Amino acid sequence: ENKSDNYGVDTPMRIQIFSVQDIVKEAHIFEIEKERLKLQSWGSGAFGKYIAHVKMKPGVYRIVFYNLKDQPALSNTPMTLTMGRNPKSTPIQ
């Protein structure tokens, strides 16, 4: 099966990223809303979907994830949101 054409179950979502500048001040730096996300990988017990690539300077951030639609097909599926960094990347100055 061609993974590039497979979306799996639609997972409408929105992500917002805020740079936390102090206890009461945040700057909105990124937002994305998607109706469909292509499957990036899958196996017998898990699947992965790529959401976005965001360049950020070192600092403190608040990330908000919104699930925009209930999906009964996923009601018994544990969900996690994982973020990482490319080990070959260098900090933005």
PyMOL Python script that loads the backbone (N, CA, C, O; Angstrom):
from pymol import cmd

cmd.read_pdbstr("""\
ATOM      1  N   GLU A   1       0.848  -1.190   0.000  1.00  0.00           N
ATOM      2  CA  GLU A   1       0.000   0.000   0.000  1.00  0.00           C
ATOM      3  C   GLU A   1       0.888   1.245   0.000  1.00  0.00           C
ATOM      4  O   GLU A   1       1.923   1.269   0.665  1.00  0.00           O
ATOM      5  N   ASN A   2       0.495   2.252  -0.725  1.00  0.00           N
ATOM      6  CA  ASN A   2       1.250   3.487  -0.823  1.00  0.00           C
ATOM      7  C   ASN A   2       0.931   4.381   0.377  1.00  0.00           C
ATOM      8  O   ASN A   2      -0.176   4.910   0.476  1.00  0.00           O
ATOM      9  N   LYS A   3       1.892   4.553   1.286  1.00  0.00           N
ATOM     10  CA  LYS A   3       1.666   5.366   2.476  1.00  0.00           C
ATOM     11  C   LYS A   3       1.368   6.824   2.153  1.00  0.00           C
ATOM     12  O   LYS A   3       0.639   7.484   2.893  1.00  0.00           O
ATOM     13  N   SER A   4       1.925   7.335   1.053  1.00  0.00           N
ATOM     14  CA  SER A   4       1.740   8.747   0.743  1.00  0.00           C
ATOM     15  C   SER A   4       0.284   9.090   0.410  1.00  0.00           C
ATOM     16  O   SER A   4      -0.097  10.260   0.443  1.00  0.00           O
ATOM     17  N   ASP A   5      -0.529   8.084   0.091  1.00  0.00           N
ATOM     18  CA  ASP A   5      -1.928   8.329  -0.223  1.00  0.00           C
ATOM     19  C   ASP A   5      -2.880   7.922   0.901  1.00  0.00           C
ATOM     20  O   ASP A   5      -4.097   7.964   0.723  1.00  0.00           O
ATOM     21  N   ASN A   6      -2.345   7.534   2.041  1.00  0.00           N
ATOM     22  CA  ASN A   6      -3.172   7.016   3.118  1.00  0.00           C
ATOM     23  C   ASN A   6      -3.299   8.047   4.238  1.00  0.00           C
ATOM     24  O   ASN A   6      -2.301   8.529   4.775  1.00  0.00           O
ATOM     25  N   TYR A   7      -4.535   8.370   4.574  1.00  0.00           N
ATOM     26  CA  TYR A   7      -4.801   9.326   5.640  1.00  0.00           C
ATOM     27  C   TYR A   7      -5.332   8.653   6.907  1.00  0.00           C
ATOM     28  O   TYR A   7      -5.359   9.279   7.967  1.00  0.00           O
ATOM     29  N   GLY A   8      -5.753   7.394   6.816  1.00  0.00           N
ATOM     30  CA  GLY A   8      -6.357   6.755   7.974  1.00  0.00           C
ATOM     31  C   GLY A   8      -7.639   7.481   8.339  1.00  0.00           C
ATOM     32  O   GLY A   8      -8.294   8.066   7.477  1.00  0.00           O
ATOM     33  N   VAL A   9      -7.995   7.443   9.607  1.00  0.00           N
ATOM     34  CA  VAL A   9      -9.186   8.141  10.101  1.00  0.00           C
ATOM     35  C   VAL A   9      -8.866   9.635  10.176  1.00  0.00           C
ATOM     36  O   VAL A   9      -7.819  10.021  10.697  1.00  0.00           O
ATOM     37  N   ASP A  10      -9.760  10.471   9.659  1.00  0.00           N
ATOM     38  CA  ASP A  10      -9.547  11.920   9.740  1.00  0.00           C
ATOM     39  C   ASP A  10      -9.438  12.355  11.188  1.00  0.00           C
ATOM     40  O   ASP A  10     -10.193  11.891  12.042  1.00  0.00           O
ATOM     41  N   THR A  11      -8.510  13.235  11.457  1.00  0.00           N
ATOM     42  CA  THR A  11      -8.284  13.734  12.817  1.00  0.00           C
ATOM     43  C   THR A  11      -8.201  15.262  12.789  1.00  0.00           C
ATOM     44  O   THR A  11      -7.117  15.825  12.937  1.00  0.00           O
ATOM     45  N   PRO A  12      -9.344  15.939  12.598  1.00  0.00           N
ATOM     46  CA  PRO A  12      -9.318  17.399  12.561  1.00  0.00           C
ATOM     47  C   PRO A  12      -8.767  17.972  13.861  1.00  0.00           C
ATOM     48  O   PRO A  12      -9.211  17.603  14.948  1.00  0.00           O
ATOM     49  N   MET A  13      -7.794  18.879  13.745  1.00  0.00           N
ATOM     50  CA  MET A  13      -7.156  19.420  14.934  1.00  0.00           C
ATOM     51  C   MET A  13      -6.609  20.815  14.671  1.00  0.00           C
ATOM     52  O   MET A  13      -6.466  21.250  13.528  1.00  0.00           O
ATOM     53  N   ARG A  14      -6.309  21.497  15.766  1.00  0.00           N
ATOM     54  CA  ARG A  14      -5.657  22.812  15.717  1.00  0.00           C
ATOM     55  C   ARG A  14      -4.568  22.823  16.781  1.00  0.00           C
ATOM     56  O   ARG A  14      -4.757  22.330  17.893  1.00  0.00           O
ATOM     57  N   ILE A  15      -3.430  23.390  16.418  1.00  0.00           N
ATOM     58  CA  ILE A  15      -2.342  23.557  17.383  1.00  0.00           C
ATOM     59  C   ILE A  15      -1.942  25.025  17.388  1.00  0.00           C
ATOM     60  O   ILE A  15      -1.805  25.655  16.340  1.00  0.00           O
ATOM     61  N   GLN A  16      -1.760  25.553  18.593  1.00  0.00           N
ATOM     62  CA  GLN A  16      -1.263  26.914  18.773  1.00  0.00           C
ATOM     63  C   GLN A  16      -0.006  26.832  19.630  1.00  0.00           C
ATOM     64  O   GLN A  16       0.065  26.050  20.578  1.00  0.00           O
ATOM     65  N   ILE A  17       0.986  27.653  19.282  1.00  0.00           N
ATOM     66  CA  ILE A  17       2.216  27.713  20.071  1.00  0.00           C
ATOM     67  C   ILE A  17       2.425  29.158  20.505  1.00  0.00           C
ATOM     68  O   ILE A  17       2.327  30.089  19.705  1.00  0.00           O
ATOM     69  N   PHE A  18       2.713  29.319  21.789  1.00  0.00           N
ATOM     70  CA  PHE A  18       2.954  30.628  22.383  1.00  0.00           C
ATOM     71  C   PHE A  18       4.331  30.632  23.033  1.00  0.00           C
ATOM     72  O   PHE A  18       4.707  29.678  23.715  1.00  0.00           O
ATOM     73  N   SER A  19       5.070  31.696  22.820  1.00  0.00           N
ATOM     74  CA  SER A  19       6.340  31.892  23.513  1.00  0.00           C
ATOM     75  C   SER A  19       6.017  32.554  24.845  1.00  0.00           C
ATOM     76  O   SER A  19       5.400  33.619  24.878  1.00  0.00           O
ATOM     77  N   VAL A  20       6.430  31.928  25.941  1.00  0.00           N
ATOM     78  CA  VAL A  20       6.170  32.461  27.279  1.00  0.00           C
ATOM     79  C   VAL A  20       7.309  33.405  27.628  1.00  0.00           C
ATOM     80  O   VAL A  20       8.457  32.987  27.779  1.00  0.00           O
ATOM     81  N   GLN A  21       6.969  34.700  27.755  1.00  0.00           N
ATOM     82  CA  GLN A  21       7.999  35.701  28.007  1.00  0.00           C
ATOM     83  C   GLN A  21       8.148  36.041  29.476  1.00  0.00           C
ATOM     84  O   GLN A  21       9.243  36.382  29.925  1.00  0.00           O
ATOM     85  N   ASP A  22       7.084  35.954  30.218  1.00  0.00           N
ATOM     86  CA  ASP A  22       7.120  36.046  31.678  1.00  0.00           C
ATOM     87  C   ASP A  22       5.816  35.468  32.201  1.00  0.00           C
ATOM     88  O   ASP A  22       5.053  34.885  31.431  1.00  0.00           O
ATOM     89  N   ILE A  23       5.546  35.612  33.475  1.00  0.00           N
ATOM     90  CA  ILE A  23       4.403  34.929  34.093  1.00  0.00           C
ATOM     91  C   ILE A  23       3.050  35.342  33.505  1.00  0.00           C
ATOM     92  O   ILE A  23       2.093  34.570  33.567  1.00  0.00           O
ATOM     93  N   VAL A  24       2.958  36.549  32.938  1.00  0.00           N
ATOM     94  CA  VAL A  24       1.670  36.990  32.393  1.00  0.00           C
ATOM     95  C   VAL A  24       1.719  37.350  30.908  1.00  0.00           C
ATOM     96  O   VAL A  24       0.684  37.675  30.327  1.00  0.00           O
ATOM     97  N   LYS A  25       2.879  37.299  30.292  1.00  0.00           N
ATOM     98  CA  LYS A  25       2.992  37.722  28.902  1.00  0.00           C
ATOM     99  C   LYS A  25       3.412  36.573  27.999  1.00  0.00           C
ATOM    100  O   LYS A  25       4.413  35.901  28.245  1.00  0.00           O
ATOM    101  N   GLU A  26       2.620  36.360  26.941  1.00  0.00           N
ATOM    102  CA  GLU A  26       2.919  35.334  25.945  1.00  0.00           C
ATOM    103  C   GLU A  26       2.802  35.956  24.557  1.00  0.00           C
ATOM    104  O   GLU A  26       2.035  36.894  24.345  1.00  0.00           O
ATOM    105  N   ALA A  27       3.575  35.419  23.619  1.00  0.00           N
ATOM    106  CA  ALA A  27       3.485  35.863  22.235  1.00  0.00           C
ATOM    107  C   ALA A  27       3.036  34.688  21.377  1.00  0.00           C
ATOM    108  O   ALA A  27       3.634  33.613  21.422  1.00  0.00           O
ATOM    109  N   HIS A  28       1.988  34.897  20.601  1.00  0.00           N
ATOM    110  CA  HIS A  28       1.469  33.871  19.693  1.00  0.00           C
ATOM    111  C   HIS A  28       2.447  33.762  18.531  1.00  0.00           C
ATOM    112  O   HIS A  28       2.630  34.727  17.790  1.00  0.00           O
ATOM    113  N   ILE A  29       3.086  32.587  18.358  1.00  0.00           N
ATOM    114  CA  ILE A  29       4.099  32.467  17.308  1.00  0.00           C
ATOM    115  C   ILE A  29       3.704  31.515  16.182  1.00  0.00           C
ATOM    116  O   ILE A  29       4.303  31.556  15.107  1.00  0.00           O
ATOM    117  N   PHE A  30       2.708  30.662  16.409  1.00  0.00           N
ATOM    118  CA  PHE A  30       2.373  29.680  15.385  1.00  0.00           C
ATOM    119  C   PHE A  30       0.972  29.149  15.613  1.00  0.00           C
ATOM    120  O   PHE A  30       0.528  28.979  16.748  1.00  0.00           O
ATOM    121  N   GLU A  31       0.273  28.885  14.491  1.00  0.00           N
ATOM    122  CA  GLU A  31      -1.031  28.214  14.574  1.00  0.00           C
ATOM    123  C   GLU A  31      -1.249  27.444  13.281  1.00  0.00           C
ATOM    124  O   GLU A  31      -0.927  27.918  12.192  1.00  0.00           O
ATOM    125  N   ILE A  32      -1.795  26.267  13.424  1.00  0.00           N
ATOM    126  CA  ILE A  32      -2.141  25.454  12.256  1.00  0.00           C
ATOM    127  C   ILE A  32      -3.432  24.709  12.567  1.00  0.00           C
ATOM    128  O   ILE A  32      -3.640  24.228  13.681  1.00  0.00           O
ATOM    129  N   GLU A  33      -4.294  24.627  11.559  1.00  0.00           N
ATOM    130  CA  GLU A  33      -5.523  23.843  11.677  1.00  0.00           C
ATOM    131  C   GLU A  33      -5.583  22.927  10.465  1.00  0.00           C
ATOM    132  O   GLU A  33      -5.424  23.372   9.328  1.00  0.00           O
ATOM    133  N   LYS A  34      -5.812  21.659  10.714  1.00  0.00           N
ATOM    134  CA  LYS A  34      -5.859  20.678   9.634  1.00  0.00           C
ATOM    135  C   LYS A  34      -7.073  19.787   9.807  1.00  0.00           C
ATOM    136  O   LYS A  34      -7.442  19.421  10.924  1.00  0.00           O
ATOM    137  N   GLU A  35      -7.692  19.442   8.679  1.00  0.00           N
ATOM    138  CA  GLU A  35      -8.810  18.495   8.688  1.00  0.00           C
ATOM    139  C   GLU A  35      -8.306  17.062   8.519  1.00  0.00           C
ATOM    140  O   GLU A  35      -8.827  16.129   9.130  1.00  0.00           O
ATOM    141  N   ARG A  36      -7.288  16.908   7.681  1.00  0.00           N
ATOM    142  CA  ARG A  36      -6.763  15.572   7.396  1.00  0.00           C
ATOM    143  C   ARG A  36      -5.242  15.603   7.523  1.00  0.00           C
ATOM    144  O   ARG A  36      -4.586  16.544   7.076  1.00  0.00           O
ATOM    145  N   LEU A  37      -4.709  14.578   8.127  1.00  0.00           N
ATOM    146  CA  LEU A  37      -3.261  14.433   8.253  1.00  0.00           C
ATOM    147  C   LEU A  37      -2.852  13.103   7.649  1.00  0.00           C
ATOM    148  O   LEU A  37      -3.438  12.066   7.960  1.00  0.00           O
ATOM    149  N   LYS A  38      -1.855  13.132   6.790  1.00  0.00           N
ATOM    150  CA  LYS A  38      -1.380  11.880   6.192  1.00  0.00           C
ATOM    151  C   LYS A  38      -0.682  11.026   7.239  1.00  0.00           C
ATOM    152  O   LYS A  38       0.005  11.527   8.129  1.00  0.00           O
ATOM    153  N   LEU A  39      -0.883   9.716   7.103  1.00  0.00           N
ATOM    154  CA  LEU A  39      -0.152   8.792   7.957  1.00  0.00           C
ATOM    155  C   LEU A  39       1.325   8.865   7.594  1.00  0.00           C
ATOM    156  O   LEU A  39       1.694   8.822   6.420  1.00  0.00           O
ATOM    157  N   GLN A  40       2.154   8.975   8.613  1.00  0.00           N
ATOM    158  CA  GLN A  40       3.587   8.991   8.402  1.00  0.00           C
ATOM    159  C   GLN A  40       4.157   7.595   8.585  1.00  0.00           C
ATOM    160  O   GLN A  40       5.068   7.180   7.869  1.00  0.00           O
ATOM    161  N   SER A  41       3.609   6.881   9.552  1.00  0.00           N
ATOM    162  CA  SER A  41       4.066   5.517   9.824  1.00  0.00           C
ATOM    163  C   SER A  41       2.962   4.769  10.549  1.00  0.00           C
ATOM    164  O   SER A  41       2.079   5.375  11.155  1.00  0.00           O
ATOM    165  N   TRP A  42       3.020   3.467  10.482  1.00  0.00           N
ATOM    166  CA  TRP A  42       2.090   2.651  11.257  1.00  0.00           C
ATOM    167  C   TRP A  42       2.651   1.261  11.419  1.00  0.00           C
ATOM    168  O   TRP A  42       3.508   0.813  10.657  1.00  0.00           O
ATOM    169  N   GLY A  43       2.140   0.588  12.442  1.00  0.00           N
ATOM    170  CA  GLY A  43       2.534  -0.781  12.720  1.00  0.00           C
ATOM    171  C   GLY A  43       1.382  -1.508  13.367  1.00  0.00           C
ATOM    172  O   GLY A  43       0.238  -1.061  13.282  1.00  0.00           O
ATOM    173  N   SER A  44       1.665  -2.624  14.011  1.00  0.00           N
ATOM    174  CA  SER A  44       0.591  -3.434  14.586  1.00  0.00           C
ATOM    175  C   SER A  44      -0.097  -2.749  15.759  1.00  0.00           C
ATOM    176  O   SER A  44      -1.268  -3.024  16.023  1.00  0.00           O
ATOM    177  N   GLY A  45       0.596  -1.866  16.469  1.00  0.00           N
ATOM    178  CA  GLY A  45      -0.026  -1.271  17.648  1.00  0.00           C
ATOM    179  C   GLY A  45       0.013   0.239  17.697  1.00  0.00           C
ATOM    180  O   GLY A  45      -0.362   0.825  18.713  1.00  0.00           O
ATOM    181  N   ALA A  46       0.455   0.893  16.629  1.00  0.00           N
ATOM    182  CA  ALA A  46       0.565   2.350  16.676  1.00  0.00           C
ATOM    183  C   ALA A  46       0.565   2.936  15.267  1.00  0.00           C
ATOM    184  O   ALA A  46       0.813   2.240  14.283  1.00  0.00           O
ATOM    185  N   PHE A  47       0.279   4.234  15.201  1.00  0.00           N
ATOM    186  CA  PHE A  47       0.404   4.951  13.942  1.00  0.00           C
ATOM    187  C   PHE A  47       0.904   6.350  14.244  1.00  0.00           C
ATOM    188  O   PHE A  47       0.768   6.833  15.368  1.00  0.00           O
ATOM    189  N   GLY A  48       1.469   6.989  13.267  1.00  0.00           N
ATOM    190  CA  GLY A  48       1.971   8.343  13.444  1.00  0.00           C
ATOM    191  C   GLY A  48       1.524   9.234  12.304  1.00  0.00           C
ATOM    192  O   GLY A  48       1.462   8.805  11.152  1.00  0.00           O
ATOM    193  N   LYS A  49       1.211  10.481  12.634  1.00  0.00           N
ATOM    194  CA  LYS A  49       0.824  11.467  11.636  1.00  0.00           C
ATOM    195  C   LYS A  49       1.696  12.705  11.832  1.00  0.00           C
ATOM    196  O   LYS A  49       1.876  13.180  12.953  1.00  0.00           O
ATOM    197  N   TYR A  50       2.227  13.211  10.740  1.00  0.00           N
ATOM    198  CA  TYR A  50       3.069  14.408  10.776  1.00  0.00           C
ATOM    199  C   TYR A  50       2.168  15.633  10.765  1.00  0.00           C
ATOM    200  O   TYR A  50       1.247  15.721   9.953  1.00  0.00           O
ATOM    201  N   ILE A  51       2.431  16.585  11.671  1.00  0.00           N
ATOM    202  CA  ILE A  51       1.601  17.786  11.757  1.00  0.00           C
ATOM    203  C   ILE A  51       2.315  18.996  11.165  1.00  0.00           C
ATOM    204  O   ILE A  51       1.787  19.630  10.252  1.00  0.00           O
ATOM    205  N   ALA A  52       3.492  19.328  11.659  1.00  0.00           N
ATOM    206  CA  ALA A  52       4.154  20.543  11.186  1.00  0.00           C
ATOM    207  C   ALA A  52       5.613  20.566  11.598  1.00  0.00           C
ATOM    208  O   ALA A  52       6.041  19.837  12.493  1.00  0.00           O
ATOM    209  N   HIS A  53       6.362  21.417  10.923  1.00  0.00           N
ATOM    210  CA  HIS A  53       7.741  21.705  11.270  1.00  0.00           C
ATOM    211  C   HIS A  53       7.776  23.183  11.656  1.00  0.00           C
ATOM    212  O   HIS A  53       7.403  24.045  10.860  1.00  0.00           O
ATOM    213  N   VAL A  54       8.222  23.473  12.872  1.00  0.00           N
ATOM    214  CA  VAL A  54       8.238  24.847  13.364  1.00  0.00           C
ATOM    215  C   VAL A  54       9.632  25.154  13.896  1.00  0.00           C
ATOM    216  O   VAL A  54      10.148  24.428  14.746  1.00  0.00           O
ATOM    217  N   LYS A  55      10.240  26.223  13.402  1.00  0.00           N
ATOM    218  CA  LYS A  55      11.545  26.651  13.914  1.00  0.00           C
ATOM    219  C   LYS A  55      11.313  27.572  15.103  1.00  0.00           C
ATOM    220  O   LYS A  55      10.584  28.559  15.007  1.00  0.00           O
ATOM    221  N   MET A  56      11.952  27.232  16.240  1.00  0.00           N
ATOM    222  CA  MET A  56      11.789  28.037  17.446  1.00  0.00           C
ATOM    223  C   MET A  56      13.155  28.297  18.083  1.00  0.00           C
ATOM    224  O   MET A  56      14.048  27.450  18.048  1.00  0.00           O
ATOM    225  N   LYS A  57      13.288  29.471  18.656  1.00  0.00           N
ATOM    226  CA  LYS A  57      14.495  29.806  19.395  1.00  0.00           C
ATOM    227  C   LYS A  57      14.444  29.103  20.747  1.00  0.00           C
ATOM    228  O   LYS A  57      13.361  28.750  21.214  1.00  0.00           O
ATOM    229  N   PRO A  58      15.600  28.891  21.388  1.00  0.00           N
ATOM    230  CA  PRO A  58      15.569  28.322  22.744  1.00  0.00           C
ATOM    231  C   PRO A  58      14.699  29.189  23.650  1.00  0.00           C
ATOM    232  O   PRO A  58      14.751  30.417  23.571  1.00  0.00           O
ATOM    233  N   GLY A  59      13.910  28.565  24.498  1.00  0.00           N
ATOM    234  CA  GLY A  59      13.035  29.312  25.389  1.00  0.00           C
ATOM    235  C   GLY A  59      11.951  28.433  25.973  1.00  0.00           C
ATOM    236  O   GLY A  59      12.004  27.206  25.891  1.00  0.00           O
ATOM    237  N   VAL A  60      10.965  29.090  26.564  1.00  0.00           N
ATOM    238  CA  VAL A  60       9.836  28.409  27.193  1.00  0.00           C
ATOM    239  C   VAL A  60       8.611  28.655  26.313  1.00  0.00           C
ATOM    240  O   VAL A  60       8.344  29.781  25.892  1.00  0.00           O
ATOM    241  N   TYR A  61       7.866  27.565  26.044  1.00  0.00           N
ATOM    242  CA  TYR A  61       6.713  27.645  25.162  1.00  0.00           C
ATOM    243  C   TYR A  61       5.509  26.962  25.796  1.00  0.00           C
ATOM    244  O   TYR A  61       5.641  26.038  26.598  1.00  0.00           O
ATOM    245  N   ARG A  62       4.334  27.445  25.411  1.00  0.00           N
ATOM    246  CA  ARG A  62       3.081  26.785  25.784  1.00  0.00           C
ATOM    247  C   ARG A  62       2.439  26.324  24.485  1.00  0.00           C
ATOM    248  O   ARG A  62       2.275  27.104  23.547  1.00  0.00           O
ATOM    249  N   ILE A  63       2.079  25.047  24.442  1.00  0.00           N
ATOM    250  CA  ILE A  63       1.482  24.465  23.244  1.00  0.00           C
ATOM    251  C   ILE A  63       0.077  24.001  23.587  1.00  0.00           C
ATOM    252  O   ILE A  63      -0.131  23.284  24.566  1.00  0.00           O
ATOM    253  N   VAL A  64      -0.893  24.421  22.765  1.00  0.00           N
ATOM    254  CA  VAL A  64      -2.290  24.072  22.984  1.00  0.00           C
ATOM    255  C   VAL A  64      -2.756  23.229  21.802  1.00  0.00           C
ATOM    256  O   VAL A  64      -2.587  23.618  20.646  1.00  0.00           O
ATOM    257  N   PHE A  65      -3.338  22.084  22.097  1.00  0.00           N
ATOM    258  CA  PHE A  65      -3.845  21.176  21.082  1.00  0.00           C
ATOM    259  C   PHE A  65      -5.358  21.080  21.229  1.00  0.00           C
ATOM    260  O   PHE A  65      -5.865  20.830  22.323  1.00  0.00           O
ATOM    261  N   TYR A  66      -6.080  21.278  20.128  1.00  0.00           N
ATOM    262  CA  TYR A  66      -7.533  21.160  20.124  1.00  0.00           C
ATOM    263  C   TYR A  66      -7.940  20.015  19.208  1.00  0.00           C
ATOM    264  O   TYR A  66      -7.532  19.963  18.048  1.00  0.00           O
ATOM    265  N   ASN A  67      -8.734  19.112  19.725  1.00  0.00           N
ATOM    266  CA  ASN A  67      -9.368  18.085  18.904  1.00  0.00           C
ATOM    267  C   ASN A  67     -10.670  18.701  18.409  1.00  0.00           C
ATOM    268  O   ASN A  67     -11.530  19.045  19.219  1.00  0.00           O
ATOM    269  N   LEU A  68     -10.834  18.847  17.090  1.00  0.00           N
ATOM    270  CA  LEU A  68     -11.974  19.584  16.546  1.00  0.00           C
ATOM    271  C   LEU A  68     -13.194  18.731  16.238  1.00  0.00           C
ATOM    272  O   LEU A  68     -14.264  19.262  15.943  1.00  0.00           O
ATOM    273  N   LYS A  69     -13.040  17.408  16.304  1.00  0.00           N
ATOM    274  CA  LYS A  69     -14.185  16.556  16.000  1.00  0.00           C
ATOM    275  C   LYS A  69     -14.020  15.217  16.706  1.00  0.00           C
ATOM    276  O   LYS A  69     -12.956  14.600  16.653  1.00  0.00           O
ATOM    277  N   ASP A  70     -15.084  14.777  17.366  1.00  0.00           N
ATOM    278  CA  ASP A  70     -15.088  13.463  17.994  1.00  0.00           C
ATOM    279  C   ASP A  70     -15.048  12.395  16.903  1.00  0.00           C
ATOM    280  O   ASP A  70     -15.796  12.469  15.928  1.00  0.00           O
ATOM    281  N   GLN A  71     -14.187  11.419  17.070  1.00  0.00           N
ATOM    282  CA  GLN A  71     -14.085  10.327  16.104  1.00  0.00           C
ATOM    283  C   GLN A  71     -14.372   9.011  16.819  1.00  0.00           C
ATOM    284  O   GLN A  71     -13.477   8.455  17.455  1.00  0.00           O
ATOM    285  N   PRO A  72     -15.603   8.496  16.729  1.00  0.00           N
ATOM    286  CA  PRO A  72     -15.945   7.245  17.396  1.00  0.00           C
ATOM    287  C   PRO A  72     -15.004   6.090  17.037  1.00  0.00           C
ATOM    288  O   PRO A  72     -14.764   5.213  17.866  1.00  0.00           O
ATOM    289  N   ALA A  73     -14.473   6.081  15.819  1.00  0.00           N
ATOM    290  CA  ALA A  73     -13.565   5.004  15.414  1.00  0.00           C
ATOM    291  C   ALA A  73     -12.277   4.993  16.240  1.00  0.00           C
ATOM    292  O   ALA A  73     -11.572   3.986  16.283  1.00  0.00           O
ATOM    293  N   LEU A  74     -11.975   6.119  16.897  1.00  0.00           N
ATOM    294  CA  LEU A  74     -10.756   6.218  17.702  1.00  0.00           C
ATOM    295  C   LEU A  74     -11.044   6.243  19.206  1.00  0.00           C
ATOM    296  O   LEU A  74     -10.144   6.511  20.002  1.00  0.00           O
ATOM    297  N   SER A  75     -12.290   5.967  19.601  1.00  0.00           N
ATOM    298  CA  SER A  75     -12.677   6.121  21.003  1.00  0.00           C
ATOM    299  C   SER A  75     -11.893   5.224  21.961  1.00  0.00           C
ATOM    300  O   SER A  75     -11.728   5.587  23.126  1.00  0.00           O
ATOM    301  N   ASN A  76     -11.416   4.091  21.520  1.00  0.00           N
ATOM    302  CA  ASN A  76     -10.639   3.201  22.390  1.00  0.00           C
ATOM    303  C   ASN A  76      -9.149   3.222  22.048  1.00  0.00           C
ATOM    304  O   ASN A  76      -8.398   2.341  22.469  1.00  0.00           O
ATOM    305  N   THR A  77      -8.730   4.219  21.291  1.00  0.00           N
ATOM    306  CA  THR A  77      -7.332   4.319  20.886  1.00  0.00           C
ATOM    307  C   THR A  77      -6.608   5.338  21.748  1.00  0.00           C
ATOM    308  O   THR A  77      -6.983   6.511  21.753  1.00  0.00           O
ATOM    309  N   PRO A  78      -5.576   4.920  22.481  1.00  0.00           N
ATOM    310  CA  PRO A  78      -4.794   5.904  23.255  1.00  0.00           C
ATOM    311  C   PRO A  78      -4.123   6.892  22.301  1.00  0.00           C
ATOM    312  O   PRO A  78      -3.582   6.501  21.267  1.00  0.00           O
ATOM    313  N   MET A  79      -4.163   8.161  22.657  1.00  0.00           N
ATOM    314  CA  MET A  79      -3.570   9.203  21.817  1.00  0.00           C
ATOM    315  C   MET A  79      -2.485   9.930  22.588  1.00  0.00           C
ATOM    316  O   MET A  79      -2.626  10.185  23.784  1.00  0.00           O
ATOM    317  N   THR A  80      -1.407  10.261  21.902  1.00  0.00           N
ATOM    318  CA  THR A  80      -0.346  11.075  22.477  1.00  0.00           C
ATOM    319  C   THR A  80       0.071  12.118  21.455  1.00  0.00           C
ATOM    320  O   THR A  80      -0.039  11.896  20.250  1.00  0.00           O
ATOM    321  N   LEU A  81       0.544  13.241  21.933  1.00  0.00           N
ATOM    322  CA  LEU A  81       1.124  14.269  21.082  1.00  0.00           C
ATOM    323  C   LEU A  81       2.605  14.306  21.420  1.00  0.00           C
ATOM    324  O   LEU A  81       2.984  14.594  22.556  1.00  0.00           O
ATOM    325  N   THR A  82       3.433  14.017  20.437  1.00  0.00           N
ATOM    326  CA  THR A  82       4.867  13.955  20.662  1.00  0.00           C
ATOM    327  C   THR A  82       5.551  15.054  19.872  1.00  0.00           C
ATOM    328  O   THR A  82       5.259  15.266  18.695  1.00  0.00           O
ATOM    329  N   MET A  83       6.454  15.741  20.524  1.00  0.00           N
ATOM    330  CA  MET A  83       7.244  16.765  19.859  1.00  0.00           C
ATOM    331  C   MET A  83       8.704  16.405  19.991  1.00  0.00           C
ATOM    332  O   MET A  83       9.125  15.814  20.985  1.00  0.00           O
ATOM    333  N   GLY A  84       9.459  16.761  18.997  1.00  0.00           N
ATOM    334  CA  GLY A  84      10.873  16.459  19.052  1.00  0.00           C
ATOM    335  C   GLY A  84      11.649  17.474  18.258  1.00  0.00           C
ATOM    336  O   GLY A  84      11.094  18.421  17.700  1.00  0.00           O
ATOM    337  N   ARG A  85      12.934  17.260  18.219  1.00  0.00           N
ATOM    338  CA  ARG A  85      13.766  18.153  17.428  1.00  0.00           C
ATOM    339  C   ARG A  85      14.701  17.305  16.587  1.00  0.00           C
ATOM    340  O   ARG A  85      15.067  16.189  16.956  1.00  0.00           O
ATOM    341  N   ASN A  86      15.062  17.843  15.489  1.00  0.00           N
ATOM    342  CA  ASN A  86      16.005  17.173  14.606  1.00  0.00           C
ATOM    343  C   ASN A  86      17.372  17.204  15.276  1.00  0.00           C
ATOM    344  O   ASN A  86      17.876  18.284  15.586  1.00  0.00           O
ATOM    345  N   PRO A  87      17.986  16.040  15.506  1.00  0.00           N
ATOM    346  CA  PRO A  87      19.278  16.036  16.190  1.00  0.00           C
ATOM    347  C   PRO A  87      20.387  16.747  15.413  1.00  0.00           C
ATOM    348  O   PRO A  87      21.430  17.069  15.983  1.00  0.00           O
ATOM    349  N   LYS A  88      20.174  16.992  14.128  1.00  0.00           N
ATOM    350  CA  LYS A  88      21.175  17.696  13.321  1.00  0.00           C
ATOM    351  C   LYS A  88      20.939  19.206  13.296  1.00  0.00           C
ATOM    352  O   LYS A  88      21.705  19.950  12.684  1.00  0.00           O
ATOM    353  N   SER A  89      19.878  19.650  13.963  1.00  0.00           N
ATOM    354  CA  SER A  89      19.560  21.081  13.932  1.00  0.00           C
ATOM    355  C   SER A  89      20.451  21.860  14.887  1.00  0.00           C
ATOM    356  O   SER A  89      21.033  21.296  15.814  1.00  0.00           O
ATOM    357  N   THR A  90      20.548  23.148  14.651  1.00  0.00           N
ATOM    358  CA  THR A  90      21.279  24.045  15.555  1.00  0.00           C
ATOM    359  C   THR A  90      20.309  25.120  16.003  1.00  0.00           C
ATOM    360  O   THR A  90      19.398  25.479  15.256  1.00  0.00           O
ATOM    361  N   PRO A  91      20.488  25.644  17.221  1.00  0.00           N
ATOM    362  CA  PRO A  91      19.564  26.673  17.718  1.00  0.00           C
ATOM    363  C   PRO A  91      19.540  27.919  16.831  1.00  0.00           C
ATOM    364  O   PRO A  91      20.566  28.320  16.282  1.00  0.00           O
ATOM    365  N   ILE A  92      18.372  28.517  16.698  1.00  0.00           N
ATOM    366  CA  ILE A  92      18.218  29.782  15.979  1.00  0.00           C
ATOM    367  C   ILE A  92      18.663  30.884  16.940  1.00  0.00           C
ATOM    368  O   ILE A  92      18.248  30.901  18.099  1.00  0.00           O
ATOM    369  N   GLN A  93      19.473  31.769  16.485  1.00  0.00           N
ATOM    370  CA  GLN A  93      19.960  32.859  17.348  1.00  0.00           C
ATOM    371  C   GLN A  93      19.159  34.118  17.141  1.00  0.00           C
ATOM    372  O   GLN A  93      19.428  35.133  17.783  1.00  0.00           O
TER     373      GLN A  93
END
""", "prot")
cmd.dss("prot")
cmd.show_as("cartoon", "prot")
cmd.util.cbc("prot")
cmd.orient("prot")
